[in-house]
Amino acid sequence: MMRLTGPLRAVVVLLLVGLTWLLANSLFGGDSNSSVRFFFTGASEEPTPVEPRPRRYKCGLTAPCPAKHLAFRLVSGAANVIGPKICLEDKMLLSSVKNNVGRGLNIALVNGVTGELLATKIFDMWAGDVSELLKFLRPLHEGTLVFVASFDDAATKMNDESRRLFEDLGSTAVKELAFRDSWVFVGAKGIENKSPFEQRMKNSKSSNKYEGWPESLEMDGCIPLRPPLEG
């Protein structure tokens, strides 16, 4: 029978001790990877702290809206490929997934007192009839909220009256809105001042993100509900 020499015997003993220790560790619920690292390096590894996920609020806002306010997010279309989105109180009113968006102006009307959705409609501002847009905007009731997100081209069929109607809703950018500009806007019938919720990105060859189109716009915020109208 072969006898183990001193160095070889020490190696065999060390391996047996290590295997026994690893077996015991696995039986009693230890982390085998950490155990192996500890056995061969003599150092324990500190657990990596898990960062808490940021809390998500309505429509993806980073903070909650105050009481009696509506949370919203508007995203204009990207070129003529990705459709716009209009989210209100965590409900998607308009989106490609809902298959209710299209080229031109995508508009949602909301009751400014209750937050109830009244109507959604698409107006083709490249090949459509602007009279349809005028018929939609002229009879709005006092306090109606108007959410607008552009897709592809929102301006070619615009005329003076349609621009004036949007200005009456609080828009300052609509008077210069041009071919393939990106535009998101929230206005209200009877607003006393200009709306703080509006963005426009000009179509410019020197700065366009896409070939022939500017980048998509994204805007969110909190809109206060109106008190019930008297009478």
N, C-alpha and C positions, 0 to 999 in steps of 0.2 A: 504494500500500500504506500502511495506517494505521500511524503510528509511535506507540508507547506513551510516554505522558508519564512523568515521574519517579515520582510517587506510585503510579500504576497499574502501572507496570513493577515497582515494589518488591513490590506485592501479588501479582502474578503469579509472580514469582520465589519468594516465600515459600510460596505454595501448591504450586508444583512441587517445592520442597525437601521440604515436608511430605509430599506424596503419595509421593515417592521413598523417604522415610524409613520411612513406614508400610508400603510394599510390601516393602522389605528386611526390616523387622521381622517381618512375617507369614511371609516365606519362611524365616526362620531361627528360627521357633518362639517368638516373643515373644508376650506377652499384649496383644492389640490394644486392649482396653478400658483397661488400665493405660497403654499407650503413648499413646493419645489424650489421657488425662488428663495425662500427663507433658508431652506436646508443647504443650498449651495452658496448663498451669498452671506447668510447670517443677518440679513436686514429685512425688516418687514416693510411692506408697501402701504402707504397711507391711502385709504379709499378716496377716489375722486368724487368731490362733492357734486351733486346733481343740481344744476340751476333750475329753479322753479319756472315753469312756463308762464309767460306773461298772460294775465287774465284777458279774456276776450269779451268785449262788450257788444252791444247791438250794432249790426252792420260792420263789425270789425273795428269800431272806434277804440282808441287807446284809453279812454276814460268814459264813465257813464254820463249821460245827460241829466240835467236837473229835472226835478218833478215838473210835469206839465210842459215838457219839451219833447220833440220828435227827433230821434236819431236818424241820420240819413247818410248815404254815400252815393256819389255819382261818378261814373267812369265813362268817358267818351269812347267812341270806337277807335280802333287802331287801324289806320289806313282804310282799306275797304275789305278787310279780312276778318278782324275780331270785332264783334258787335259790342255796343255799349251796355252799361248796367245801371239800373236805378234801384237802390235798396232803401227801404223805409221801415224803421222799427223792426229790423231783423227779417223783414219779408222782402223777397226779390220781386219788384213790380214789373220790371222789364229786363230781359236778358236773352242771350242766344239760346241758353238751355230751355227757357220757356217758349222759345220760338215766336217771340212777339216783338222783335226789333227789326229795323230795316234802314236802308239808305235815307239820309236826310235828318229830320228832327224827330227824336223819340221823346214823347211828352206824356207825363202822368199828372193828372189833376187830383188833388187831395183836399178834403174838407179841412179848413184851417182851424176849426173849432173842435172837431172830434178826432181828426186824424184818419178818417175813413177814406179809402180809395174811391174816387168817383168815376174815373175813366182813364184809359191809356190809348194812345193812337200814334201812328207813324205818318209822317208827311214827307213824301219824296220831293226834295228841293232841287233835284236835277232835271227830272222829266215829268214831275207831277204838276198839279194845278194849285196855285197858291190860294185860290178862292176857298178851297177846302180848309186850309189853315185859318183863314179869316173867319169862316163860319164857326170854327171851333173856339176861337179866342174871343170873339165879340160878345157873346152872351154870358161870360163868366160872372158868377155871383160874388159879391163882396166877401173878402176873406178867403177865397179859394187859393190854395197853394199850387204853383205851377213848377214842375220839375222837368228840366230839359237836358238831354244829352245828344250830342251830334254824332253822326256816323257817315264817313266818306265826305259828302258835300252837303252843307246845311244852308247855303246862302244864294245859290244861283237864281232861284225863283223868288227870292225875297223882293218885296216891293216896299214903297214908302209906308203904306198903311200897316203891313205886317211888322215892320221895324218899330213903328210908333206904338203898336199894341204891346210889344215886348218892353219898350221903354216905359210905358204906363205900368207895367208889372215890376219895374225897378231895375231894368237892365241898362247898363252904360256901354257895354261892348257891342251890342247888336247893331248899332249904327255904322260900325266899321267892319262888321262880320263879312268875310269875303270867301271866295271859292276855296273849298277844302280846309278852311280854318277849323281847328278843334274848339269846341265850345261846351261848357257845362254851366248851368244857371238854375237858381231857385228864386222865383219871384212870387208875388201875391197880388191879387186884385185889391185895389184900394190902398196899396202901400204908400206911406207918406214920404219916405226917404228912398234913396237908392239901395238896392239889395246888397248886403255884404257877401252874398254867396254867388260868386260869378268868376269864371276864369275863361280866358281865350288864348289860344296859341296860334299865331299867324302862320299861314302856309308860305314858307320861304325856301327857295332852293339852297340857300347858303346855310340854313340851320335845320332843315327837315331831318327827322330821325329815319323816316321811311322814304323811299323814292317816290316823290310826288305828294307826300303827306307829312304834316308835323307829328310830333309824338302825341300819344294819348294823354288826356288830362284826368286827374283824380281829385275829388273834393269831398270832404265830409264835414259834419258839424251837427249842431243841435238847433232846432227851430222852435221858438216858443209858440204854444197854442194860443189862439185868440180867445178872449172871453166871448160868450154868446152875444150876438148882436141884439140890441134893444129893438122892441117893436116886433 
